[in-house]
Amino acid sequence: MFLPLTSVKKHTASILILLLGIILSLTCLRPINAWAYDDAIIAIVNDELITLQDLKEYIKSTLARYAAEGMNRQQLNRLKDELEANGIKKIIEDKLILSKAKELGLEVNDKVIKNRIEEIKTQYPSEDVFLKALVKHGANLSELQEKVKDQLKIKYVIQHEVESKIFVNPQEVTDYYKNHETQFKRGEAVELESIFIAYKDDKQTAKEKAREAYDFVKQGIDFKETSSIYSDTPSIGIVEKGQLLSEIEDVIFDLEPGEISPIMEVNSGLYIFKLIRKIPAEIAKLNEIKDVIHRELYQRKFQKQYVQWLNELMQDAYIEIKQN
């Protein structure tokens, strides 16, 4: 089934998350706790030695960076487990990509790094809270700056070596749409205005408010205006069949445009609906979803080409992973 990528708030952020998934899935290596001493050499990449301490610092700075960017505790714990199990592979690959950046003569402007740090800071109520969050995760501002610098270099190399060579032809989008039309089928839907009155701690008061609101709209007082006064939540808007409780859908899908439902009870409160329009089942038009299809095809091509390019970097390098 076609699953469009939605988190594409920022293209770069989604790419970085995708990279992490690809890299960690390529191989499983010796867990970090299998090594006895911090100065133990765990790998060699060309003429660079990687020690256990290097790996520990890499994991710490990576976790600090993602924590600073707002990753929640559960995600951080998962990431920590993944890096402790497979981090040698990840640090080797980062070193290969950073070596490629050096070969290309690529540098990151200090202003770009500063702007990225400032962007991260905006997620915190104050700079003091931001700095305390770094300390909590065992890092400081200079370490975060170095991590951001390396990640920007990696991003720019990947843009230069992989992304710039990917092209999705408009015909590919059209062909995909034609071959998967049924995947873009939309079910029958309705557009609703709604008033929801929560029970909170007083069910009787909620019922009285709902009856008052219902009487107003039945008398012809504007539904939106009534909703703005009585409703505890915004209007529901467009809902497709199957998204609401069956007992509610049995009523609202049977309404006529402009008709108001009776007061309807759910576990948490009371609803009143007004039907605005009915939307028949249909297949989404190509021009409505072409961007979604384009993103999906682009990500597929990126994943394939990135893995191929990374394998070529590894084949051209001297890599030795020490056995404990």
C-alpha positions as CSV (number, residue, x, y, z in Angstrom):
1,M,0.0,0.0,0.0
2,F,1.2,3.5,-0.9
3,L,2.3,5.3,2.3
4,P,3.2,8.9,1.7
5,L,5.9,10.5,3.9
6,T,4.4,13.2,6.1
7,S,7.0,14.6,8.3
8,V,8.6,16.5,5.8
9,K,8.3,19.7,7.8
10,K,11.9,20.1,6.8
11,H,13.3,18.0,4.0
12,T,16.7,18.0,5.6
13,A,15.5,16.7,9.0
14,S,13.6,13.8,7.3
15,I,16.7,12.9,5.3
16,L,18.8,12.8,8.5
17,I,16.3,10.5,10.2
18,L,16.2,8.3,7.1
19,L,20.0,8.1,7.0
20,L,20.1,6.9,10.6
21,G,17.7,4.1,9.9
22,I,19.6,3.0,6.8
23,I,23.0,3.1,8.5
24,L,21.9,1.3,11.6
25,S,20.2,-1.4,9.5
26,L,23.2,-2.2,7.3
27,T,25.1,-4.3,9.9
28,C,25.2,-5.3,13.5
29,L,28.6,-4.9,15.2
30,R,30.1,-5.6,18.6
31,P,28.2,-3.8,21.4
32,I,30.0,-1.0,23.2
33,N,29.9,-2.9,26.6
34,A,32.0,-5.8,25.0
35,W,35.1,-3.6,25.1
36,A,37.2,-3.5,28.3
37,Y,39.2,-0.3,28.2
38,D,38.4,3.3,27.0
39,D,41.7,3.5,25.2
40,A,41.2,0.2,23.4
41,I,41.4,0.6,19.6
42,I,38.1,-0.7,18.2
43,A,38.5,0.2,14.5
44,I,40.9,1.8,11.9
45,V,39.6,3.9,9.1
46,N,42.3,4.7,6.5
47,D,45.0,6.3,8.8
48,E,42.6,7.1,11.7
49,L,42.3,5.1,14.9
50,I,39.0,4.9,16.6
51,T,39.1,4.1,20.3
52,L,36.3,3.1,22.7
53,Q,36.5,6.6,24.2
54,D,35.9,8.1,20.7
55,L,32.8,5.9,20.4
56,K,31.5,6.9,23.8
57,E,32.1,10.6,23.0
58,Y,30.4,10.2,19.7
59,I,27.3,8.6,21.3
60,K,27.2,11.3,24.0
61,S,27.4,14.2,21.5
62,T,24.9,12.6,19.1
63,L,22.4,12.1,22.0
64,A,23.0,15.6,23.2
65,R,22.4,17.0,19.7
66,Y,19.1,15.2,19.3
67,A,18.0,16.0,22.8
68,A,18.7,19.7,22.1
69,E,16.6,19.5,19.0
70,G,13.6,18.2,21.0
71,M,13.8,14.4,20.7
72,N,11.7,12.9,23.6
73,R,13.1,10.6,26.3
74,Q,11.7,7.4,24.8
75,Q,13.2,8.1,21.4
76,L,16.5,9.1,23.0
77,N,16.6,5.8,24.9
78,R,15.9,3.9,21.7
79,L,18.6,5.8,19.8
80,K,21.1,5.2,22.7
81,D,20.5,1.4,22.5
82,E,20.9,1.4,18.7
83,L,24.2,3.4,18.9
84,E,25.6,1.3,21.7
85,A,24.9,-1.8,19.6
86,N,25.9,-0.5,16.2
87,G,27.7,2.8,16.8
88,I,31.1,1.6,15.5
89,K,29.5,1.3,12.0
90,K,27.9,4.7,12.3
91,I,31.1,6.5,13.4
92,I,33.1,4.8,10.6
93,E,30.6,5.9,8.0
94,D,30.5,9.5,9.4
95,K,34.3,9.6,9.2
96,L,34.2,8.4,5.6
97,I,31.7,11.1,4.7
98,L,33.6,13.8,6.5
99,S,36.8,12.6,4.7
100,K,34.9,13.1,1.5
101,A,34.0,16.6,2.6
102,K,37.7,17.4,3.1
103,E,38.5,15.9,-0.3
104,L,35.9,18.3,-1.8
105,G,37.3,21.2,0.1
106,L,34.0,21.7,1.8
107,E,33.8,24.0,4.8
108,V,30.8,25.3,6.9
109,N,30.5,29.0,7.5
110,D,30.6,29.9,11.2
111,K,27.4,32.0,10.7
112,V,25.5,28.9,9.4
113,I,26.5,27.0,12.5
114,K,25.5,29.9,14.7
115,N,22.2,30.2,13.0
116,R,21.5,26.5,13.5
117,I,22.3,26.8,17.2
118,E,20.0,29.8,17.5
119,E,17.3,27.8,15.8
120,I,17.7,25.0,18.3
121,K,17.6,27.5,21.2
122,T,14.2,28.8,20.1
123,Q,12.7,25.5,21.3
124,Y,13.6,26.5,24.9
125,P,12.0,29.2,27.1
126,S,15.5,30.8,27.8
127,E,19.2,30.3,27.0
128,D,19.7,29.2,30.6
129,V,17.2,26.3,30.2
130,F,18.9,25.4,26.9
131,L,22.4,25.2,28.5
132,K,21.1,23.2,31.5
133,A,19.5,20.8,29.0
134,L,22.9,20.3,27.4
135,V,24.6,19.7,30.7
136,K,21.9,17.2,31.7
137,H,22.9,15.2,28.6
138,G,26.6,15.4,29.3
139,A,27.6,18.0,26.8
140,N,28.4,21.7,26.5
141,L,27.8,24.4,23.8
142,S,31.2,24.0,22.1
143,E,30.6,20.2,21.8
144,L,27.2,20.9,20.3
145,Q,28.7,23.4,17.8
146,E,31.2,20.8,16.7
147,K,28.5,18.2,16.3
148,V,26.3,20.6,14.3
149,K,29.3,21.5,12.1
150,D,30.0,17.8,11.3
151,Q,26.4,17.1,10.6
152,L,26.1,20.1,8.3
153,K,29.2,18.9,6.4
154,I,27.6,15.4,6.1
155,K,24.4,17.0,4.9
156,Y,26.2,19.1,2.3
157,V,28.3,16.2,1.0
158,I,25.2,14.0,0.6
159,Q,23.4,16.8,-1.2
160,H,26.4,17.2,-3.6
161,E,27.1,13.5,-4.1
162,V,23.6,11.9,-3.9
163,E,20.7,14.3,-3.8
164,S,21.8,16.4,-6.7
165,K,21.9,13.4,-9.0
166,I,18.3,12.3,-8.2
167,F,15.6,13.3,-10.6
168,V,11.9,12.3,-10.6
169,N,10.4,12.8,-14.1
170,P,6.8,14.1,-14.1
171,Q,6.0,11.1,-16.2
172,E,7.1,8.8,-13.4
173,V,4.6,10.6,-11.1
174,T,1.8,10.2,-13.7
175,D,2.6,6.5,-14.3
176,Y,2.6,5.8,-10.6
177,Y,-0.7,7.4,-10.2
178,K,-2.3,5.5,-13.0
179,N,-0.9,2.2,-11.8
180,H,-2.0,2.7,-8.2
181,E,-5.3,4.7,-8.6
182,T,-7.2,2.6,-6.1
183,Q,-4.7,3.5,-3.4
184,F,-5.8,7.1,-3.6
185,K,-9.5,6.4,-3.2
186,R,-11.3,8.6,-0.7
187,G,-14.3,7.2,1.2
188,E,-17.6,9.0,1.6
189,A,-17.2,12.0,3.8
190,V,-19.1,14.9,5.4
191,E,-18.2,18.4,6.4
192,L,-19.5,19.3,9.8
193,E,-19.8,22.1,12.2
194,S,-19.9,20.9,15.8
195,I,-20.4,21.9,19.4
196,F,-18.8,19.7,22.0
197,I,-19.5,20.2,25.7
198,A,-17.2,18.2,28.0
199,Y,-18.5,16.5,31.1
200,K,-15.5,17.5,33.2
201,D,-16.6,17.1,36.8
202,D,-20.2,18.0,36.5
203,K,-22.3,15.9,34.0
204,Q,-25.6,17.6,34.9
205,T,-24.2,21.1,34.2
206,A,-22.8,19.9,30.9
207,K,-26.2,18.5,29.9
208,E,-27.9,21.8,30.8
209,K,-25.4,23.7,28.7
210,A,-25.9,21.3,25.8
211,R,-29.7,21.7,25.9
212,E,-29.3,25.5,26.0
213,A,-27.0,25.5,23.0
214,Y,-29.3,23.1,21.1
215,D,-32.3,25.3,21.8
216,F,-30.4,28.4,20.4
217,V,-29.4,26.7,17.1
218,K,-32.8,25.2,16.6
219,Q,-34.3,28.7,17.0
220,G,-32.1,29.8,14.1
221,I,-29.2,31.5,16.0
222,D,-26.0,31.1,14.0
223,F,-24.4,27.8,14.7
224,K,-20.8,29.1,14.5
225,E,-21.6,31.9,16.9
226,T,-23.2,29.5,19.3
227,S,-20.2,27.1,19.0
228,S,-17.8,29.9,19.9
229,I,-19.7,30.5,23.1
230,Y,-20.5,26.9,24.2
231,S,-18.0,24.5,22.6
232,D,-15.0,23.2,24.4
233,T,-13.3,22.2,21.2
234,P,-13.0,23.5,17.6
235,S,-15.4,22.2,14.9
236,I,-14.7,18.7,13.6
237,G,-14.6,19.8,9.9
238,I,-14.4,17.1,7.3
239,V,-14.6,13.5,8.4
240,E,-14.5,10.3,6.3
241,K,-16.8,7.4,7.0
242,G,-15.2,5.1,9.5
243,Q,-13.4,7.8,11.5
244,L,-16.1,8.4,14.2
245,L,-18.2,6.1,16.4
246,S,-20.7,4.1,14.4
247,E,-23.6,5.4,16.4
248,I,-22.6,9.0,15.6
249,E,-22.0,8.2,11.9
250,D,-25.4,6.5,11.6
251,V,-26.9,9.9,12.4
252,I,-24.6,12.5,10.7
253,F,-24.4,10.7,7.4
254,D,-28.2,10.6,7.3
255,L,-28.5,14.4,7.8
256,E,-29.3,16.8,5.0
257,P,-27.2,19.9,4.4
258,G,-28.1,22.6,6.9
259,E,-29.8,20.0,9.2
260,I,-28.8,19.8,12.9
261,S,-28.4,16.6,14.8
262,P,-30.0,15.8,18.1
263,I,-27.7,16.1,21.2
264,M,-25.4,13.0,21.1
265,E,-23.6,11.5,24.0
266,V,-20.1,10.1,24.1
267,N,-18.0,9.0,27.1
268,S,-16.4,12.4,27.6
269,G,-19.3,14.7,26.8
270,L,-22.0,15.8,24.4
271,Y,-22.0,16.7,20.8
272,I,-24.3,18.7,18.5
273,F,-23.6,18.6,14.8
274,K,-24.6,20.6,11.8
275,L,-24.1,19.1,8.3
276,I,-22.5,21.5,5.9
277,R,-22.2,19.2,2.9
278,K,-21.8,15.6,1.8
279,I,-18.7,14.5,-0.1
280,P,-19.1,11.4,-2.2
281,A,-16.5,8.7,-2.4
282,E,-14.0,9.5,-5.1
283,I,-10.4,8.9,-6.3
284,A,-8.2,11.9,-5.5
285,K,-7.2,13.9,-8.6
286,L,-3.5,13.7,-9.7
287,N,-3.0,17.4,-9.3
288,E,-4.1,17.1,-5.6
289,I,-1.5,14.4,-4.7
290,K,1.3,14.8,-7.3
291,D,3.6,16.4,-4.6
292,V,3.0,13.5,-2.3
293,I,3.8,10.9,-5.0
294,H,6.8,12.9,-6.0
295,R,8.2,12.9,-2.4
296,E,7.6,9.2,-2.2
297,L,9.4,8.4,-5.4
298,Y,12.2,10.7,-4.5
299,Q,12.7,9.1,-1.1
300,R,12.8,5.6,-2.8
301,K,15.5,6.7,-5.2
302,F,17.4,8.5,-2.5
303,Q,17.5,5.4,-0.3
304,K,18.8,3.2,-3.1
305,Q,21.4,5.7,-4.4
306,Y,22.6,6.6,-0.9
307,V,23.3,3.0,0.1
308,Q,25.1,2.4,-3.2
309,W,27.2,5.5,-2.8
310,L,28.0,4.6,0.8
311,N,29.1,1.1,-0.2
312,E,31.4,2.7,-2.8
313,L,33.0,4.9,-0.1
314,M,33.6,1.8,2.0
315,Q,35.1,-0.2,-0.8
316,D,37.6,2.5,-1.6
317,A,38.7,2.9,2.1
318,Y,40.8,0.8,4.4
319,I,38.5,-0.3,7.2
320,E,39.5,-2.7,10.0
321,I,37.2,-3.5,12.9
322,K,39.1,-4.9,15.9
323,Q,37.9,-8.1,17.6
324,N,37.8,-7.9,21.3
